[in-house]
Amino acid sequence: MNPGDIVPLAFQEGVVVLSFVVAVLGAYVALLAATRIRGGRHEGVHMGYVAVAAFAMGGVGIWSMHFIGMQSQRMPFIVGYQVGWTVLSLVVAVVLSGAAFWYVGRCAFTLGRCVAGGVLAGVGVAAMHYLGMAAMRMPAEVVYQPGMVVTSIVIAIAAATAALWLAFNIQSEWQRPVAAVVMAVAVCGMHYTAVAGGVVVCTSPRANAGWTIGGMLLPYVVFLLSALALLAIRWQLHRTSALYRAHLAARVDALIDSTDSSGSPLARPPGST
């Protein structure tokens, strides 16, 4: 293509599906972790679960989905990604997702806190996307349509708000996969809306400054690493839950034993004085 030509918007369907699958997996693990963020009355917020939910949602469900989705767009040239901007986009997605989970989970759930957290997380999602776009290194530039940019940010905030509501209100195991699919649809909807709002215009070839990553294998490598990370997180969540249940059972047994040995009314036969 020649300088000034517009690259037509077209996608590789298989890679689009791959991006949706990784969004579903990230959302599912984030929902699972979010149910354990809020501790008891005196325990406060479990920061370990906040970190897990933030990485699963921000790092896998959003960040990995973005870069797999970007590779699904058909380009007449090789696209690389500058390492510094790419890492920054990951940090922004994880940190702001974690901040939203922490803010909503630190107190009793309310719609107002959910919306405020959704705005925070939604801005993080949008910032991650456009930082990821800024990381692109190619013989072209992206010209954004303001209306589509605003629409993508609104979708990001709505998606994040819905994600937080689902995270703190879905308890049933059979509902969680359905909720994860809903969240993935919202995240992918935001991403591909934003992509449609950026017109790629060819320019003259130019040298790339700094380290870049990219290539045709990038989406598959990102998917594999994300899947392995989610499997490790899922195993750790199961292990932590089993240890917690064992610890709780031991405390209950100890309480019953101490009550019996103290001769309290709970341990005395009926009718005794």
Residue, then its C-alpha position, 0 to 999 in steps of 0.5 A: m500500500n502507498p502512503g495515505d492509503i487507508v487500511p480496510l478494517a478486517f479481522q481473522e475470525g479465529v483470533v477474534v474467537l481466541s480473544f473472546v475465550v481468554a476474556v471469558l477465562g480471565a473474567y471467570v477467575a476474577l469473579l471467583a476471587a472476588t467472592r472472597i475479597r470481603g472478609g468477616r466483620h473484623e477481618g476487613v479486605h483480603m488483599g491477596y484475593v484483590a491481587v488475584a482478581a486484579f491480575a485475572m481481570g486486568g492482566v488476562g481478561i483485559w490486557s491479554m484480550h487486547f493484544i490478542g484482539m489487536q493481532s486479529q486485525r488484518m494488516p498489510f505489514i508487520v506490527g510490533y509493540q514498544v516494550g515500555w508502553t506495553v508494560l505500562s498498559l499492563v500496570v495500568a490495567v492491573v492497578l486500576s482493576g485492583a483499586a476498583f475491587w478494593y474500593v467496592g469490597r472494603c465496605a458493604f456493597t452499595l450501588g453507589r460504590c459499584v458505580a464509582g468503582g466502575v468509573l475507576a475501572g472503566v477509565g483503567v480499561a480505556a487507558m489500557h487500550y489507548l496506551g496499547m494502541a500507542a505502543m504500536r510500531m508500524p508504517a502507519e498512523v492511527v487517526y481516531q474518530p472522537g465519537m467512537v472514542v467516547t462511545s468506547i469509554v462509555i462502554a468500558i465504564a458500563a462493562a466495568t460497572a457490570a463486572l463489579w456488580l456481578a463480582f459481588n452479587i453472583q454466588s452460585e457456581w452455575q451462575r458464574p460461567v454465565a456472568a463471565v461470558v456476559m463480562a467477556v462480551a462487554v470487554c470485547g465489545m469495548h475493544y472492537t468498538a475502539v478499534a473501529g474508531g481508529v482509522v489506520v492510514c499508511t505512511s512512509p516506512r520509518a525506523n523503530a526506536g527501542w525494543t519491540i515485540g510482535g510477530m504472527l505467533l504473539p496472540y498464541v503465545v499470549f493465550l498460552l501464557s494466560a491460560l497457564a497463569l489462570l490454571a495456576i491461580r485457580w489451583q491456588l484458590h482451590r488450595t487456599s479455600a481447602l486450607y481455610r475450611a480445614h482451619l475453620a473446622a479446627r477452630v469450631d472443634a476447639l470451641i466445642d471442646s472448650t465449652d464441654s470441658s468448662g461445664s457450661p449450660l450448653a454441655r449440661p443435660p436437660g433439666s439440670t440446675 
